[in-house]
Amino acid sequence: MKQIINKEYEEWQKYKSEKAKGHMLLPDTVRFICEDNKCDAEKIGQHFLEILPKICPPEDR
């Protein structure tokens, strides 16, 4: 059985926590955002820049 190092375990715990909070971007979510912005890279980037402060407070960045 493969053993993991502490850093890998900490990353796994963080992943599980973020997933439980709904902070994961799933493929369907990304596809929806792209389609909603008509696959325009500038609009997609602007969308993420607008929502970033709402989902990630400055002290977490």
trRosetta pair geometry for C-beta under 8 A, 3 or more apart (Angstrom, degrees):
i j d omega theta_ij theta_ji phi_ij phi_ji
4 8 4.1 -114 -178 88 113 132
4 9 5.4 139 106 -54 120 82
4 12 7.5 44 134 -16 166 138
5 8 5.1 96 55 8 71 103
5 9 7.2 -135 100 -5 37 91
6 9 5.5 -58 -149 37 34 113
6 10 6.2 35 154 -20 68 105
7 10 5.7 -52 -147 35 31 112
7 11 6.4 32 153 -18 63 105
8 11 5.7 -54 -149 37 32 112
8 12 6.3 35 151 -21 65 105
9 12 5.6 -53 -149 34 32 114
9 13 6.4 34 152 -20 64 104
10 13 5.7 -52 -148 35 32 113
10 14 6.4 33 152 -18 64 104
11 14 5.7 -53 -148 37 32 112
11 15 6.3 38 151 -22 65 104
12 15 5.5 -50 -148 34 32 115
12 16 6.4 31 154 -18 64 104
13 16 5.8 -53 -149 36 31 110
13 17 6.4 32 152 -19 63 107
14 17 5.6 -56 -149 37 31 113
14 18 6.3 28 156 -16 67 107
15 18 6.0 -58 -146 39 28 107
15 19 6.1 28 156 -20 64 110
16 19 5.7 -55 -145 37 29 113
16 20 6.3 31 155 -21 64 106
17 20 5.8 -55 -150 34 29 111
17 21 6.6 20 154 -12 63 109
18 21 5.8 -60 -149 41 32 108
18 23 4.3 -82 -171 66 85 119
18 24 6.1 110 127 -57 98 82
19 22 7.7 44 179 -70 32 24
19 23 7.3 -90 -69 50 23 74
19 24 5.1 17 -106 -28 68 132
23 55 7.0 142 -126 -179 94 116
25 29 5.2 -133 -157 85 65 129
25 30 5.6 74 163 -57 111 95
26 29 4.8 96 55 3 73 105
26 30 7.3 -145 93 -4 38 86
27 30 5.8 -56 -147 38 34 109
27 31 6.1 35 155 -20 67 107
28 31 5.5 -53 -144 38 32 114
28 32 6.2 36 154 -23 65 105
29 32 5.7 -52 -148 33 30 113
29 33 6.5 28 154 -17 63 105
30 33 5.8 -55 -149 36 32 110
30 34 6.3 30 154 -17 65 108
31 34 5.8 -57 -148 39 30 111
31 35 6.2 24 157 -14 66 109
32 35 5.9 -58 -143 41 27 107
32 36 6.0 30 157 -23 64 110
33 36 5.7 -55 -144 36 27 114
33 37 6.4 6 161 0 62 111
33 44 6.4 94 139 -135 101 93
33 47 6.3 171 -167 114 108 155
34 37 6.2 -73 -149 50 26 96
34 39 5.3 34 173 -94 94 65
34 44 6.0 5 -105 -99 62 133
35 38 7.4 32 -172 -81 35 30
35 39 7.1 9 -91 -46 38 80
36 47 8.0 99 92 -102 115 157
37 40 5.4 -114 149 46 92 85
37 43 3.9 178 -167 111 114 117
37 44 4.8 168 82 -68 157 70
37 47 6.0 -108 -68 -29 139 138
38 43 7.0 46 47 51 84 153
39 44 7.6 -5 -148 -42 27 127
40 43 4.1 57 85 15 111 112
40 44 6.5 170 84 -15 56 85
41 44 5.7 -56 -144 37 31 112
41 45 6.2 32 157 -18 66 107
42 45 5.8 -55 -148 38 29 111
42 46 6.3 30 153 -20 63 107
43 46 5.6 -53 -146 36 32 113
43 47 6.4 41 151 -27 64 101
44 47 5.6 -48 -153 28 32 116
44 48 6.8 25 153 -12 63 103
45 48 6.0 -58 -152 38 33 106
45 49 6.3 32 152 -18 67 107
46 49 5.6 -55 -145 38 33 112
46 50 6.3 34 155 -22 66 106
47 50 5.9 -61 -154 34 27 110
47 51 6.5 6 159 -4 64 110
48 51 6.1 -63 -140 45 32 98
48 52 6.1 54 157 -49 66 98
49 52 5.8 -34 -145 4 28 122
50 53 8.0 -66 175 25 30 94
51 54 5.2 -64 -162 41 58 116
51 55 5.8 27 152 -4 90 112
52 55 6.5 -76 -142 47 26 91
52 56 5.6 -41 -174 44 68 108
53 56 7.2 -79 -113 65 18 66
53 57 7.4 48 -165 -111 59 39
53 58 7.4 0 -128 -51 84 80
56 60 5.2 -125 -168 83 78 121
56 61 5.7 90 145 -67 117 90
57 60 5.2 89 62 5 74 105
57 61 7.8 -140 98 -16 40 88
58 61 5.9 -53 -152 20 39 114
